[in-house]
Amino acid sequence: MNSVGVVAEFTRIEDAMEFERIYALAEEAEDLSRKTKKLEAKLEVFAGKLFDITEDEEYVKEYVTDTAEIEASARRNLVEGFVDEEAMFADGLDECLIGAARIFNRTVPLYCLDSVKRKTLRDFRRSQGGAPFDPEDDLESDVDEYVEFNILGAYVGEHTPAFAILIKDEID
């Protein structure tokens, strides 16, 4: 074999090796394409399930809200049977009703002050778009001030509702 023949043979060997490498890369690309299609199909199924879960979550939120509203409404209806006809109810606080209070010669709705504060705090957080708790906010003192001024301080005559401060027994 002359030197030109050796070079030609060497080129063919390099070409063959290059062809094998390209063929292996093509097979690998085809395998990756199949895997990608499988993953895309799984992702589509997962996205559908996620959508279903999101819909279920919304349904549960609506159900819980509806249930709480029904319970609050039932609570109010029960208390209405005990209080004077002229008695005033605090707007939006039916879930905090705990009964009726007899004050001199009248009977008015009785709310749990702690529940009123918790509900107001929840409403404040919701109004902030569900922002995470920030210890710098001091939201609780804002709620206390709001409840004190706008709810407890809202005297609407002798039929104003009463608010109870419940003492919890710490001795156990």
mmCIF file of the C-alpha atoms, coordinates in Angstrom:
data_MODEL
# 
_entry.id   MODEL 
# 
loop_
_atom_site.group_PDB 
_atom_site.id 
_atom_site.type_symbol 
_atom_site.label_atom_id 
_atom_site.label_alt_id 
_atom_site.label_comp_id 
_atom_site.label_asym_id 
_atom_site.label_entity_id 
_atom_site.label_seq_id 
_atom_site.pdbx_PDB_ins_code 
_atom_site.Cartn_x 
_atom_site.Cartn_y 
_atom_site.Cartn_z 
_atom_site.occupancy 
_atom_site.B_iso_or_equiv 
_atom_site.pdbx_formal_charge 
_atom_site.auth_seq_id 
_atom_site.auth_comp_id 
_atom_site.auth_asym_id 
_atom_site.auth_atom_id 
_atom_site.pdbx_PDB_model_num 
ATOM 1   C CA . MET A 1 1   ? 0.000   0.000  0.000  1.00 0.00 ? 1   MET A CA 1 
ATOM 2   C CA . ASN A 1 2   ? 1.381   3.357  -0.917 1.00 0.00 ? 2   ASN A CA 1 
ATOM 3   C CA . SER A 1 3   ? 1.122   6.502  1.181  1.00 0.00 ? 3   SER A CA 1 
ATOM 4   C CA . VAL A 1 4   ? -1.960  7.735  -0.699 1.00 0.00 ? 4   VAL A CA 1 
ATOM 5   C CA . GLY A 1 5   ? -3.693  4.411  -0.030 1.00 0.00 ? 5   GLY A CA 1 
ATOM 6   C CA . VAL A 1 6   ? -2.873  4.648  3.708  1.00 0.00 ? 6   VAL A CA 1 
ATOM 7   C CA . VAL A 1 7   ? -4.302  8.161  3.869  1.00 0.00 ? 7   VAL A CA 1 
ATOM 8   C CA . ALA A 1 8   ? -7.419  7.078  1.956  1.00 0.00 ? 8   ALA A CA 1 
ATOM 9   C CA . GLU A 1 9   ? -7.860  4.075  4.284  1.00 0.00 ? 9   GLU A CA 1 
ATOM 10  C CA . PHE A 1 10  ? -7.342  6.309  7.322  1.00 0.00 ? 10  PHE A CA 1 
ATOM 11  C CA . THR A 1 11  ? -9.962  8.752  6.005  1.00 0.00 ? 11  THR A CA 1 
ATOM 12  C CA . ARG A 1 12  ? -12.458 5.934  5.480  1.00 0.00 ? 12  ARG A CA 1 
ATOM 13  C CA . ILE A 1 13  ? -11.834 4.681  9.030  1.00 0.00 ? 13  ILE A CA 1 
ATOM 14  C CA . GLU A 1 14  ? -12.330 8.227  10.381 1.00 0.00 ? 14  GLU A CA 1 
ATOM 15  C CA . ASP A 1 15  ? -15.432 8.572  8.212  1.00 0.00 ? 15  ASP A CA 1 
ATOM 16  C CA . ALA A 1 16  ? -16.762 5.270  9.535  1.00 0.00 ? 16  ALA A CA 1 
ATOM 17  C CA . MET A 1 17  ? -16.092 6.314  13.118 1.00 0.00 ? 17  MET A CA 1 
ATOM 18  C CA . GLU A 1 18  ? -17.716 9.700  12.474 1.00 0.00 ? 18  GLU A CA 1 
ATOM 19  C CA . PHE A 1 19  ? -20.706 7.948  10.887 1.00 0.00 ? 19  PHE A CA 1 
ATOM 20  C CA . GLU A 1 20  ? -21.017 5.655  13.930 1.00 0.00 ? 20  GLU A CA 1 
ATOM 21  C CA . ARG A 1 21  ? -20.819 8.653  16.254 1.00 0.00 ? 21  ARG A CA 1 
ATOM 22  C CA . ILE A 1 22  ? -23.470 10.553 14.241 1.00 0.00 ? 22  ILE A CA 1 
ATOM 23  C CA . TYR A 1 23  ? -25.657 7.432  14.110 1.00 0.00 ? 23  TYR A CA 1 
ATOM 24  C CA . ALA A 1 24  ? -25.353 7.011  17.917 1.00 0.00 ? 24  ALA A CA 1 
ATOM 25  C CA . LEU A 1 25  ? -26.230 10.696 18.413 1.00 0.00 ? 25  LEU A CA 1 
ATOM 26  C CA . ALA A 1 26  ? -29.241 10.337 16.116 1.00 0.00 ? 26  ALA A CA 1 
ATOM 27  C CA . GLU A 1 27  ? -30.435 7.289  18.082 1.00 0.00 ? 27  GLU A CA 1 
ATOM 28  C CA . GLU A 1 28  ? -29.928 9.223  21.323 1.00 0.00 ? 28  GLU A CA 1 
ATOM 29  C CA . ALA A 1 29  ? -31.869 12.207 19.918 1.00 0.00 ? 29  ALA A CA 1 
ATOM 30  C CA . GLU A 1 30  ? -34.689 9.895  18.833 1.00 0.00 ? 30  GLU A CA 1 
ATOM 31  C CA . ASP A 1 31  ? -34.744 8.291  22.297 1.00 0.00 ? 31  ASP A CA 1 
ATOM 32  C CA . LEU A 1 32  ? -34.841 11.759 23.917 1.00 0.00 ? 32  LEU A CA 1 
ATOM 33  C CA . SER A 1 33  ? -37.673 12.760 21.574 1.00 0.00 ? 33  SER A CA 1 
ATOM 34  C CA . ARG A 1 34  ? -39.699 9.685  22.659 1.00 0.00 ? 34  ARG A CA 1 
ATOM 35  C CA . LYS A 1 35  ? -38.994 10.445 26.317 1.00 0.00 ? 35  LYS A CA 1 
ATOM 36  C CA . THR A 1 36  ? -39.971 14.095 25.783 1.00 0.00 ? 36  THR A CA 1 
ATOM 37  C CA . LYS A 1 37  ? -43.272 13.043 24.212 1.00 0.00 ? 37  LYS A CA 1 
ATOM 38  C CA . LYS A 1 38  ? -43.949 10.721 27.158 1.00 0.00 ? 38  LYS A CA 1 
ATOM 39  C CA . LEU A 1 39  ? -43.117 13.505 29.610 1.00 0.00 ? 39  LEU A CA 1 
ATOM 40  C CA . GLU A 1 40  ? -45.330 15.943 27.708 1.00 0.00 ? 40  GLU A CA 1 
ATOM 41  C CA . ALA A 1 41  ? -48.207 13.446 27.894 1.00 0.00 ? 41  ALA A CA 1 
ATOM 42  C CA . LYS A 1 42  ? -47.608 12.965 31.636 1.00 0.00 ? 42  LYS A CA 1 
ATOM 43  C CA . LEU A 1 43  ? -47.402 16.738 32.085 1.00 0.00 ? 43  LEU A CA 1 
ATOM 44  C CA . GLU A 1 44  ? -50.712 17.151 30.267 1.00 0.00 ? 44  GLU A CA 1 
ATOM 45  C CA . VAL A 1 45  ? -52.322 14.562 32.571 1.00 0.00 ? 45  VAL A CA 1 
ATOM 46  C CA . PHE A 1 46  ? -50.761 16.248 35.597 1.00 0.00 ? 46  PHE A CA 1 
ATOM 47  C CA . ALA A 1 47  ? -51.985 19.672 34.434 1.00 0.00 ? 47  ALA A CA 1 
ATOM 48  C CA . GLY A 1 48  ? -55.482 18.232 34.080 1.00 0.00 ? 48  GLY A CA 1 
ATOM 49  C CA . LYS A 1 49  ? -55.298 16.770 37.589 1.00 0.00 ? 49  LYS A CA 1 
ATOM 50  C CA . LEU A 1 50  ? -53.952 20.066 38.923 1.00 0.00 ? 50  LEU A CA 1 
ATOM 51  C CA . PHE A 1 51  ? -56.864 21.874 37.285 1.00 0.00 ? 51  PHE A CA 1 
ATOM 52  C CA . ASP A 1 52  ? -59.266 19.366 38.867 1.00 0.00 ? 52  ASP A CA 1 
ATOM 53  C CA . ILE A 1 53  ? -57.608 19.863 42.266 1.00 0.00 ? 53  ILE A CA 1 
ATOM 54  C CA . THR A 1 54  ? -57.849 23.635 41.891 1.00 0.00 ? 54  THR A CA 1 
ATOM 55  C CA . GLU A 1 55  ? -61.524 23.322 41.004 1.00 0.00 ? 55  GLU A CA 1 
ATOM 56  C CA . ASP A 1 56  ? -62.024 20.988 43.997 1.00 0.00 ? 56  ASP A CA 1 
ATOM 57  C CA . GLU A 1 57  ? -60.202 23.463 46.253 1.00 0.00 ? 57  GLU A CA 1 
ATOM 58  C CA . GLU A 1 58  ? -62.475 26.269 45.072 1.00 0.00 ? 58  GLU A CA 1 
ATOM 59  C CA . TYR A 1 59  ? -65.489 24.011 45.660 1.00 0.00 ? 59  TYR A CA 1 
ATOM 60  C CA . VAL A 1 60  ? -64.275 23.204 49.184 1.00 0.00 ? 60  VAL A CA 1 
ATOM 61  C CA . LYS A 1 61  ? -63.697 26.905 49.926 1.00 0.00 ? 61  LYS A CA 1 
ATOM 62  C CA . GLU A 1 62  ? -67.196 27.703 48.675 1.00 0.00 ? 62  GLU A CA 1 
ATOM 63  C CA . TYR A 1 63  ? -68.645 24.794 50.656 1.00 0.00 ? 63  TYR A CA 1 
ATOM 64  C CA . VAL A 1 64  ? -66.877 25.856 53.860 1.00 0.00 ? 64  VAL A CA 1 
ATOM 65  C CA . THR A 1 65  ? -67.970 29.471 53.340 1.00 0.00 ? 65  THR A CA 1 
ATOM 66  C CA . ASP A 1 66  ? -71.543 28.393 52.601 1.00 0.00 ? 66  ASP A CA 1 
ATOM 67  C CA . THR A 1 67  ? -71.556 26.101 55.640 1.00 0.00 ? 67  THR A CA 1 
ATOM 68  C CA . ALA A 1 68  ? -70.204 28.854 57.904 1.00 0.00 ? 68  ALA A CA 1 
ATOM 69  C CA . GLU A 1 69  ? -72.803 31.291 56.559 1.00 0.00 ? 69  GLU A CA 1 
ATOM 70  C CA . ILE A 1 70  ? -75.596 28.758 57.096 1.00 0.00 ? 70  ILE A CA 1 
ATOM 71  C CA . GLU A 1 71  ? -74.386 28.083 60.626 1.00 0.00 ? 71  GLU A CA 1 
ATOM 72  C CA . ALA A 1 72  ? -74.132 31.824 61.365 1.00 0.00 ? 72  ALA A CA 1 
ATOM 73  C CA . SER A 1 73  ? -77.606 32.369 59.937 1.00 0.00 ? 73  SER A CA 1 
ATOM 74  C CA . ALA A 1 74  ? -79.017 29.538 62.061 1.00 0.00 ? 74  ALA A CA 1 
ATOM 75  C CA . ARG A 1 75  ? -77.283 31.006 65.108 1.00 0.00 ? 75  ARG A CA 1 
ATOM 76  C CA . ARG A 1 76  ? -78.804 34.408 64.400 1.00 0.00 ? 76  ARG A CA 1 
ATOM 77  C CA . ASN A 1 77  ? -82.280 32.910 63.872 1.00 0.00 ? 77  ASN A CA 1 
ATOM 78  C CA . LEU A 1 78  ? -81.991 31.139 67.222 1.00 0.00 ? 78  LEU A CA 1 
ATOM 79  C CA . VAL A 1 79  ? -80.870 34.290 69.050 1.00 0.00 ? 79  VAL A CA 1 
ATOM 80  C CA . GLU A 1 80  ? -83.613 36.344 67.368 1.00 0.00 ? 80  GLU A CA 1 
ATOM 81  C CA . GLY A 1 81  ? -86.109 34.192 69.255 1.00 0.00 ? 81  GLY A CA 1 
ATOM 82  C CA . PHE A 1 82  ? -84.736 35.438 72.588 1.00 0.00 ? 82  PHE A CA 1 
ATOM 83  C CA . VAL A 1 83  ? -83.981 39.116 72.020 1.00 0.00 ? 83  VAL A CA 1 
ATOM 84  C CA . ASP A 1 84  ? -86.331 42.102 71.898 1.00 0.00 ? 84  ASP A CA 1 
ATOM 85  C CA . GLU A 1 85  ? -87.791 42.974 68.511 1.00 0.00 ? 85  GLU A CA 1 
ATOM 86  C CA . GLU A 1 86  ? -85.933 46.291 68.545 1.00 0.00 ? 86  GLU A CA 1 
ATOM 87  C CA . ALA A 1 87  ? -82.573 44.651 69.346 1.00 0.00 ? 87  ALA A CA 1 
ATOM 88  C CA . MET A 1 88  ? -79.745 45.557 66.991 1.00 0.00 ? 88  MET A CA 1 
ATOM 89  C CA . PHE A 1 89  ? -77.398 42.950 65.505 1.00 0.00 ? 89  PHE A CA 1 
ATOM 90  C CA . ALA A 1 90  ? -73.797 43.750 64.549 1.00 0.00 ? 90  ALA A CA 1 
ATOM 91  C CA . ASP A 1 91  ? -73.415 43.517 60.760 1.00 0.00 ? 91  ASP A CA 1 
ATOM 92  C CA . GLY A 1 92  ? -71.290 40.608 59.548 1.00 0.00 ? 92  GLY A CA 1 
ATOM 93  C CA . LEU A 1 93  ? -70.647 39.176 62.999 1.00 0.00 ? 93  LEU A CA 1 
ATOM 94  C CA . ASP A 1 94  ? -73.323 36.471 63.178 1.00 0.00 ? 94  ASP A CA 1 
ATOM 95  C CA . GLU A 1 95  ? -70.644 33.770 63.509 1.00 0.00 ? 95  GLU A CA 1 
ATOM 96  C CA . CYS A 1 96  ? -69.534 35.452 66.760 1.00 0.00 ? 96  CYS A CA 1 
ATOM 97  C CA . LEU A 1 97  ? -72.987 35.313 68.387 1.00 0.00 ? 97  LEU A CA 1 
ATOM 98  C CA . ILE A 1 98  ? -72.990 33.301 71.606 1.00 0.00 ? 98  ILE A CA 1 
ATOM 99  C CA . GLY A 1 99  ? -76.447 34.049 72.947 1.00 0.00 ? 99  GLY A CA 1 
ATOM 100 C CA . ALA A 1 100 ? -78.511 36.844 74.409 1.00 0.00 ? 100 ALA A CA 1 
ATOM 101 C CA . ALA A 1 101 ? -77.789 39.187 77.310 1.00 0.00 ? 101 ALA A CA 1 
ATOM 102 C CA . ARG A 1 102 ? -80.404 40.486 79.702 1.00 0.00 ? 102 ARG A CA 1 
ATOM 103 C CA . ILE A 1 103 ? -79.617 44.103 80.541 1.00 0.00 ? 103 ILE A CA 1 
ATOM 104 C CA . PHE A 1 104 ? -82.160 45.665 82.937 1.00 0.00 ? 104 PHE A CA 1 
ATOM 105 C CA . ASN A 1 105 ? -85.506 45.291 81.191 1.00 0.00 ? 105 ASN A CA 1 
ATOM 106 C CA . ARG A 1 106 ? -84.258 44.423 77.696 1.00 0.00 ? 106 ARG A CA 1 
ATOM 107 C CA . THR A 1 107 ? -82.665 41.439 75.968 1.00 0.00 ? 107 THR A CA 1 
ATOM 108 C CA . VAL A 1 108 ? -79.995 42.046 73.308 1.00 0.00 ? 108 VAL A CA 1 
ATOM 109 C CA . PRO A 1 109 ? -77.694 39.862 71.191 1.00 0.00 ? 109 PRO A CA 1 
ATOM 110 C CA . LEU A 1 110 ? -74.499 38.765 72.936 1.00 0.00 ? 110 LEU A CA 1 
ATOM 111 C CA . TYR A 1 111 ? -71.251 38.402 71.002 1.00 0.00 ? 111 TYR A CA 1 
ATOM 112 C CA . CYS A 1 112 ? -67.937 36.867 72.061 1.00 0.00 ? 112 CYS A CA 1 
ATOM 113 C CA . LEU A 1 113 ? -65.413 39.730 71.953 1.00 0.00 ? 113 LEU A CA 1 
ATOM 114 C CA . ASP A 1 114 ? -62.489 37.378 71.308 1.00 0.00 ? 114 ASP A CA 1 
ATOM 115 C CA . SER A 1 115 ? -64.330 35.869 68.302 1.00 0.00 ? 115 SER A CA 1 
ATOM 116 C CA . VAL A 1 116 ? -65.116 39.353 67.007 1.00 0.00 ? 116 VAL A CA 1 
ATOM 117 C CA . LYS A 1 117 ? -61.410 40.263 67.159 1.00 0.00 ? 117 LYS A CA 1 
ATOM 118 C CA . ARG A 1 118 ? -60.350 37.020 65.442 1.00 0.00 ? 118 ARG A CA 1 
ATOM 119 C CA . LYS A 1 119 ? -62.910 37.498 62.657 1.00 0.00 ? 119 LYS A CA 1 
ATOM 120 C CA . THR A 1 120 ? -61.902 41.129 62.179 1.00 0.00 ? 120 THR A CA 1 
ATOM 121 C CA . LEU A 1 121 ? -58.226 40.105 62.004 1.00 0.00 ? 121 LEU A CA 1 
ATOM 122 C CA . ARG A 1 122 ? -59.108 37.460 59.375 1.00 0.00 ? 122 ARG A CA 1 
ATOM 123 C CA . ASP A 1 123 ? -61.048 40.070 57.401 1.00 0.00 ? 123 ASP A CA 1 
ATOM 124 C CA . PHE A 1 124 ? -58.142 42.534 57.621 1.00 0.00 ? 124 PHE A CA 1 
ATOM 125 C CA . ARG A 1 125 ? -55.695 39.894 56.337 1.00 0.00 ? 125 ARG A CA 1 
ATOM 126 C CA . ARG A 1 126 ? -58.076 38.968 53.509 1.00 0.00 ? 126 ARG A CA 1 
ATOM 127 C CA . SER A 1 127 ? -58.379 42.638 52.553 1.00 0.00 ? 127 SER A CA 1 
ATOM 128 C CA . GLN A 1 128 ? -54.591 42.712 52.202 1.00 0.00 ? 128 GLN A CA 1 
ATOM 129 C CA . GLY A 1 129 ? -54.799 39.940 49.613 1.00 0.00 ? 129 GLY A CA 1 
ATOM 130 C CA . GLY A 1 130 ? -53.829 37.190 52.046 1.00 0.00 ? 130 GLY A CA 1 
ATOM 131 C CA . ALA A 1 131 ? -50.388 38.731 52.535 1.00 0.00 ? 131 ALA A CA 1 
ATOM 132 C CA . PRO A 1 132 ? -48.149 36.634 54.772 1.00 0.00 ? 132 PRO A CA 1 
ATOM 133 C CA . PHE A 1 133 ? -47.842 37.548 58.428 1.00 0.00 ? 133 PHE A CA 1 
ATOM 134 C CA . ASP A 1 134 ? -45.383 40.385 58.975 1.00 0.00 ? 134 ASP A CA 1 
ATOM 135 C CA . PRO A 1 135 ? -44.378 40.981 62.613 1.00 0.00 ? 135 PRO A CA 1 
ATOM 136 C CA . GLU A 1 136 ? -43.604 44.615 61.732 1.00 0.00 ? 136 GLU A CA 1 
ATOM 137 C CA . ASP A 1 137 ? -47.244 45.235 60.700 1.00 0.00 ? 137 ASP A CA 1 
ATOM 138 C CA . ASP A 1 138 ? -48.647 45.157 64.240 1.00 0.00 ? 138 ASP A CA 1 
ATOM 139 C CA . LEU A 1 139 ? -51.962 44.276 62.637 1.00 0.00 ? 139 LEU A CA 1 
ATOM 140 C CA . GLU A 1 140 ? -53.371 42.998 65.926 1.00 0.00 ? 140 GLU A CA 1 
ATOM 141 C CA . SER A 1 141 ? -53.138 46.410 67.558 1.00 0.00 ? 141 SER A CA 1 
ATOM 142 C CA . ASP A 1 142 ? -54.816 47.903 64.467 1.00 0.00 ? 142 ASP A CA 1 
ATOM 143 C CA . VAL A 1 143 ? -57.603 45.326 64.857 1.00 0.00 ? 143 VAL A CA 1 
ATOM 144 C CA . ASP A 1 144 ? -57.929 46.077 68.585 1.00 0.00 ? 144 ASP A CA 1 
ATOM 145 C CA . GLU A 1 145 ? -58.210 49.787 67.830 1.00 0.00 ? 145 GLU A CA 1 
ATOM 146 C CA . TYR A 1 146 ? -60.714 49.173 65.020 1.00 0.00 ? 146 TYR A CA 1 
ATOM 147 C CA . VAL A 1 147 ? -62.896 46.897 67.171 1.00 0.00 ? 147 VAL A CA 1 
ATOM 148 C CA . GLU A 1 148 ? -62.740 49.277 70.125 1.00 0.00 ? 148 GLU A CA 1 
ATOM 149 C CA . PHE A 1 149 ? -63.740 52.331 68.121 1.00 0.00 ? 149 PHE A CA 1 
ATOM 150 C CA . ASN A 1 150 ? -66.008 50.958 65.368 1.00 0.00 ? 150 ASN A CA 1 
ATOM 151 C CA . ILE A 1 151 ? -67.733 48.027 67.061 1.00 0.00 ? 151 ILE A CA 1 
ATOM 152 C CA . LEU A 1 152 ? -67.629 48.466 70.826 1.00 0.00 ? 152 LEU A CA 1 
ATOM 153 C CA . GLY A 1 153 ? -67.890 52.233 70.505 1.00 0.00 ? 153 GLY A CA 1 
ATOM 154 C CA . ALA A 1 154 ? -70.868 52.090 68.144 1.00 0.00 ? 154 ALA A CA 1 
ATOM 155 C CA . TYR A 1 155 ? -73.667 52.873 70.605 1.00 0.00 ? 155 TYR A CA 1 
ATOM 156 C CA . VAL A 1 156 ? -76.997 52.778 68.755 1.00 0.00 ? 156 VAL A CA 1 
ATOM 157 C CA . GLY A 1 157 ? -79.292 53.251 71.693 1.00 0.00 ? 157 GLY A CA 1 
ATOM 158 C CA . GLU A 1 158 ? -80.560 51.004 74.449 1.00 0.00 ? 158 GLU A CA 1 
ATOM 159 C CA . HIS A 1 159 ? -80.819 48.062 72.056 1.00 0.00 ? 159 HIS A CA 1 
ATOM 160 C CA . THR A 1 160 ? -77.093 48.053 71.237 1.00 0.00 ? 160 THR A CA 1 
ATOM 161 C CA . PRO A 1 161 ? -75.700 44.488 71.322 1.00 0.00 ? 161 PRO A CA 1 
ATOM 162 C CA . ALA A 1 162 ? -73.520 43.319 74.212 1.00 0.00 ? 162 ALA A CA 1 
ATOM 163 C CA . PHE A 1 163 ? -70.015 41.861 73.985 1.00 0.00 ? 163 PHE A CA 1 
ATOM 164 C CA . ALA A 1 164 ? -68.738 39.253 76.427 1.00 0.00 ? 164 ALA A CA 1 
ATOM 165 C CA . ILE A 1 165 ? -65.175 38.852 77.601 1.00 0.00 ? 165 ILE A CA 1 
ATOM 166 C CA . LEU A 1 166 ? -64.869 35.165 78.363 1.00 0.00 ? 166 LEU A CA 1 
ATOM 167 C CA . ILE A 1 167 ? -62.523 34.143 81.162 1.00 0.00 ? 167 ILE A CA 1 
ATOM 168 C CA . LYS A 1 168 ? -60.623 30.982 80.344 1.00 0.00 ? 168 LYS A CA 1 
ATOM 169 C CA . ASP A 1 169 ? -59.790 28.720 83.243 1.00 0.00 ? 169 ASP A CA 1 
ATOM 170 C CA . GLU A 1 170 ? -56.002 28.439 83.286 1.00 0.00 ? 170 GLU A CA 1 
ATOM 171 C CA . ILE A 1 171 ? -55.964 26.087 86.277 1.00 0.00 ? 171 ILE A CA 1 
ATOM 172 C CA . ASP A 1 172 ? -55.904 22.468 85.085 1.00 0.00 ? 172 ASP A CA 1 
# 
